[in-house]
Amino acid sequence: MTPHEVGALLAYLGRLDPRLIRTDQGEARDQIAQWHELLGDVPLATTHGWDTRVVARGHILDSPYPILPVDIARKWRAYRRDRLQRHTDPTPAADPDDQAAWQAELVRTRRAVATGAAPPTTLRQLTSGRVPPDLEPHLEAIGRYVPDDVRAELAPYRPARAAHEAAIAQGQPDFLGVECAWCHAQVGEPCRRRRVGLDGDARGNTPRATPHPGRVDLAAAQQPAMA
């Protein structure tokens, strides 16, 4: 603030708190000089959230003591710290090989943020709530154990798993979510080919590409209960 702005500020505050009014010309001059000594680097107002009059008015409303210039100076320092803490240096447009120009641009940007001439630059990854449409399929694939393209290549080598995934995609019951009463396949395991020998014991242990019909019926019967 210039001495003229300090005088205007004191005139405004004198209307709110008569204790700040100085009727003697010499005392008024000394008061302006004292306030300017402490507020010379504090702007009267900025375009991004700082207004000395609002800060001083809040002090008058909250405190029974007359406002001092140091009260405003401390608020300004806290305002600067908060803005710089929320600021992330953007990549300068200067040539990175020109270290002097690179550093000078960073200094100008930080000074503009600190003085309220520019808003803080925050990390877009932390503040943006929208994902670009072209990234959504990639994020979905990354979030799975097996991406779609790899899953398609493995389908011929995993016929039971491929049949299970196709059934789920078509809205059919999850037959791997129940045990098979015929071959005794556990939950998550494919059905096995089971033949009964002449002695009555089961024979064969080859995985089936499709489940036994009874397992599908059991999954369908339990589906409403599991939903």
C-alpha positions in Angstrom: 0.0 0.0 0.0 1.1 3.5 -0.7 0.8 6.2 2.1 -2.3 7.5 0.3 -3.9 4.0 0.4 -3.0 3.7 4.1 -4.6 7.1 4.8 -7.8 5.9 2.9 -7.8 2.7 4.9 -7.4 4.6 8.2 -10.3 6.9 7.2 -12.5 3.8 6.5 -11.5 2.1 9.8 -12.1 5.4 11.7 -15.8 5.3 10.7 -16.0 1.7 12.1 -14.0 2.3 15.2 -13.7 6.0 16.4 -10.7 5.0 18.6 -8.5 5.1 15.5 -9.3 8.6 14.6 -6.5 11.2 15.0 -7.7 14.8 15.0 -4.2 16.4 15.4 -2.5 16.7 12.0 0.9 15.7 13.4 -0.5 12.6 15.1 -2.4 11.6 11.9 0.8 12.0 9.9 2.7 9.8 12.4 -0.1 7.2 12.3 0.0 7.0 8.5 3.8 6.6 8.6 3.7 3.9 11.3 1.0 1.9 9.4 2.8 2.3 6.1 6.0 1.0 7.6 4.3 -2.3 8.4 1.9 -2.5 5.5 4.1 -1.2 2.7 4.3 -4.7 1.1 0.6 -5.5 1.8 -1.8 -4.8 -1.1 -5.0 -3.0 -0.3 -6.9 -5.6 -2.4 -6.2 -8.3 -5.0 -8.3 -10.1 -7.6 -8.0 -13.4 -5.8 -9.5 -13.3 -2.3 -7.6 -10.6 -0.4 -9.1 -7.3 0.8 -7.5 -5.4 3.6 -10.8 -3.7 4.5 -12.6 -7.0 4.9 -9.8 -8.4 7.1 -9.8 -5.2 9.3 -13.5 -5.2 9.5 -13.5 -8.8 10.7 -11.0 -7.9 13.4 -13.2 -5.1 14.6 -16.2 -7.4 14.8 -14.3 -10.2 16.6 -12.0 -8.3 18.9 -12.7 -5.7 21.7 -9.2 -4.2 21.1 -8.4 -1.6 18.5 -6.8 -3.0 15.4 -3.1 -2.6 14.9 -1.2 -2.7 11.6 0.6 -5.8 12.8 -2.8 -7.6 12.9 -3.2 -7.0 9.2 0.4 -7.8 8.4 0.1 -11.2 10.1 -3.1 -12.0 8.3 -1.4 -11.2 5.0 1.5 -13.5 5.8 -0.9 -16.3 6.6 -2.7 -15.6 3.4 0.5 -15.9 1.4 1.6 -19.1 3.1 -1.7 -20.7 2.4 -1.6 -19.8 -1.3 1.9 -21.1 -1.8 1.1 -24.4 0.1 -1.8 -25.0 -2.4 0.4 -24.1 -5.4 2.2 -26.6 -7.6 4.7 -25.1 -10.0 3.6 -25.6 -13.6 6.2 -26.5 -16.2 7.8 -23.2 -17.3 7.5 -22.3 -21.0 11.1 -21.2 -21.0 13.8 -23.4 -22.6 14.9 -25.9 -19.9 18.5 -25.5 -21.1 18.3 -21.8 -20.2 18.5 -22.2 -16.4 18.3 -18.5 -15.7 15.1 -18.0 -17.8 13.6 -21.2 -16.3 14.2 -20.0 -12.7 13.1 -16.5 -13.5 9.7 -17.8 -14.8 9.2 -19.9 -11.7 10.0 -16.9 -9.5 7.5 -14.7 -11.4 4.8 -17.4 -11.1 5.3 -17.9 -7.4 5.4 -14.2 -6.8 2.1 -13.7 -8.7 0.5 -16.5 -6.6 1.8 -15.1 -3.3 0.7 -11.6 -4.0 -2.8 -12.6 -5.1 -2.3 -11.6 -8.7 -2.8 -15.2 -10.0 -4.6 -18.2 -8.5 -2.6 -21.2 -7.2 -2.0 -24.0 -9.7 -3.1 -27.3 -8.2 -2.4 -30.8 -9.5 -5.0 -31.7 -12.0 -4.9 -35.4 -11.0 -6.0 -34.4 -7.5 -8.7 -31.9 -8.4 -10.2 -33.3 -11.5 -13.2 -35.5 -11.0 -13.7 -36.5 -14.7 -11.7 -39.1 -16.6 -11.2 -38.5 -20.3 -13.5 -40.8 -22.3 -10.6 -42.4 -24.2 -8.9 -43.5 -20.9 -11.9 -45.3 -19.4 -11.4 -48.6 -21.4 -7.7 -48.6 -20.4 -8.5 -48.0 -16.8 -11.1 -50.8 -16.8 -8.7 -53.2 -18.3 -5.9 -52.3 -15.8 -8.3 -52.9 -13.0 -8.8 -56.5 -14.0 -6.5 -59.4 -13.4 -6.6 -60.4 -17.1 -7.2 -57.6 -19.7 -9.8 -58.3 -22.4 -7.3 -58.8 -25.2 -5.3 -61.3 -23.2 -8.5 -63.0 -22.1 -9.5 -63.5 -25.7 -6.1 -65.0 -26.6 -6.3 -67.5 -23.7 -9.9 -68.6 -24.4 -8.9 -71.6 -26.6 -6.7 -72.8 -23.8 -9.3 -72.3 -21.0 -12.5 -73.5 -22.5 -14.3 -74.0 -19.2 -13.4 -70.5 -18.0 -14.3 -69.0 -21.4 -17.7 -70.8 -21.3 -18.2 -69.4 -17.7 -17.4 -65.8 -18.7 -19.7 -66.1 -21.8 -22.5 -67.3 -19.6 -22.1 -64.5 -17.2 -22.0 -62.0 -20.0 -25.3 -63.4 -21.3 -26.9 -63.1 -17.9 -27.0 -66.8 -17.2 -26.4 -68.3 -13.7 -22.9 -68.4 -12.3 -22.4 -72.2 -12.4 -18.9 -71.9 -10.9 -20.4 -70.3 -7.8 -21.9 -73.7 -6.7 -20.6 -77.2 -6.2 -21.4 -79.9 -8.8 -23.4 -82.7 -7.3 -22.5 -85.1 -10.1 -18.7 -84.8 -10.3 -18.2 -83.1 -6.9 -16.3 -80.1 -8.5 -15.7 -77.5 -5.8 -16.8 -73.8 -6.2 -14.6 -72.1 -8.8 -13.5 -75.4 -10.4 -14.7 -76.7 -13.7 -16.7 -79.9 -13.9 -14.9 -83.2 -14.6 -15.8 -86.0 -16.8 -17.1 -88.8 -14.5 -17.7 -92.3 -15.6 -18.9 -95.1 -13.4 -17.0 -98.3 -13.7 -18.3 -101.9 -13.4 -17.3 -101.8 -9.7 -19.5 -98.7 -9.1 -16.5 -96.3 -8.6 -16.1 -93.1 -10.5 -13.6 -93.0 -13.3 -12.1 -90.1 -15.3 -10.8 -86.7 -14.2 -10.7 -84.7 -17.5 -12.1 -81.1 -17.2 -15.2 -80.4 -19.1 -15.6 -77.3 -21.3 -19.3 -77.1 -20.2 -20.8 -77.7 -16.8 -23.1 -80.6 -15.9 -26.8 -79.7 -16.4 -27.5 -80.4 -12.7 -24.9 -77.8 -11.7 -26.5 -75.2 -14.0 -29.9 -76.0 -12.6 -28.6 -75.6 -9.0 -27.0 -72.2 -9.8 -30.2 -71.0 -11.4 -32.2 -72.1 -8.3 -29.8 -70.3 -6.0 -29.4 -67.2 -8.1 -32.4 -65.3 -6.6 -31.2 -66.1 -3.1 -27.6 -64.8 -3.9 -28.8 -61.6 -5.6 
